[in-house]
Amino acid sequence: MMDSVRKEAKEKQVALLRAHPELAGGEALSVDSSSEQGRLGFNALSKTELDEMNELNRRYREKFGFPCIVALRLHQNRTSVISEMKRRLENDPTSELANALEQIGHITRGRLQKLLNG
């Protein structure tokens, strides 16, 4: 599946990424997204933490044109996710498009494994 996504035109890849919710963004989340964000406490941030997340989300979206996508199942805590977001803000757009698509692959693979393994 990811091979097909990588072969698509950049515009279609970006459209796929833009359909993804932001971390702690307040959008309506799927059951899976809500569970994944809840596991790391993104649904219970303090005002200071929420302000930081909103600022990171804003900066990332302004720079790259899509939300920062992180496969939360690969992280043990919020701190590592936030560090990853900050690190990725330093990337160039081409590298970050590839990173975001890779993260979509991790998310999809994890959800399929969960579905198939019960």
RATA-V910860 format. One record per residue. RES is the residue in one letter. SS is DSSP state (~ for helix, > for strand, _ for the rest). PHI is phi in whole degrees, 0 to 359 (999 if undefined). D_LAST is the distance of its C-alpha to the last C-alpha in Angstrom with 1 decimal. Layout:
((RES;SS;PHI;D_LAST) (RES;SS;PHI;D_LAST))
//
This chain:
((M;_;999;21.4) (M;~;293;22.9) (D;~;299;26.0) (S;~;296;26.6) (V;~;297;26.4) (R;~;294;28.8) (K;~;277;31.2) (E;_;289;31.6) (A;_;296;34.6) (K;~;307;34.6) (E;~;300;35.0) (K;~;288;31.8) (Q;~;297;29.9) (V;~;296;31.4) (A;~;299;30.5) (L;~;298;26.8) (L;~;295;27.1) (R;~;293;29.2) (A;_;282;26.4) (H;_;276;24.3) (P;_;286;24.8) (E;_;283;26.9) (L;_;292;25.7) (A;_;55;26.9) (G;_;275;28.6) (G;_;86;28.3) (E;_;290;27.0) (A;_;294;24.6) (L;_;253;21.1) (S;_;292;17.9) (V;~;302;15.2) (D;~;297;13.6) (S;~;298;17.2) (S;~;298;18.2) (S;~;295;15.4) (E;~;295;16.3) (Q;~;291;20.0) (G;~;295;19.7) (R;~;303;18.3) (L;_;260;21.5) (G;_;80;23.7) (F;_;289;24.8) (N;_;265;24.8) (A;_;220;27.3) (L;_;278;29.9) (S;_;289;33.6) (K;~;301;36.2) (T;~;297;37.2) (E;~;295;33.7) (L;~;296;33.1) (D;~;299;36.5) (E;~;297;35.6) (M;~;296;32.3) (N;~;300;34.2) (E;~;293;36.9) (L;~;298;34.6) (N;~;300;32.8) (R;~;298;36.2) (R;~;299;37.7) (Y;~;297;34.8) (R;~;298;34.7) (E;~;297;38.6) (K;~;284;38.6) (F;~;251;35.9) (G;_;87;35.5) (F;_;207;31.7) (P;_;289;29.5) (C;_;286;28.5) (I;_;254;24.9) (V;_;230;23.2) (A;_;285;19.7) (L;~;297;19.3) (R;~;295;16.5) (L;~;272;19.3) (H;_;240;21.5) (Q;_;268;21.8) (N;_;203;24.2) (R;~;297;26.0) (T;~;302;29.1) (S;~;291;27.7) (V;~;293;26.4) (I;~;296;29.9) (S;~;298;31.6) (E;~;297;29.7) (M;~;300;30.8) (K;~;297;34.3) (R;~;297;34.4) (R;~;290;33.1) (L;_;298;35.8) (E;_;277;38.3) (N;_;286;36.9) (D;_;276;38.7) (P;~;303;37.2) (T;~;294;36.5) (S;~;296;34.6) (E;~;287;32.6) (L;~;299;31.6) (A;~;297;30.2) (N;~;299;28.5) (A;~;298;26.9) (L;~;295;25.6) (E;~;298;24.2) (Q;~;296;22.4) (I;~;302;21.0) (G;~;299;19.7) (H;~;297;18.0) (I;~;298;16.4) (T;~;298;15.3) (R;~;299;14.0) (G;~;297;12.0) (R;~;291;10.4) (L;~;293;9.8) (Q;~;299;8.2) (K;~;297;5.8) (L;~;295;5.4) (L;~;284;5.6) (N;~;268;3.8) (G;_;75;0.0))
//
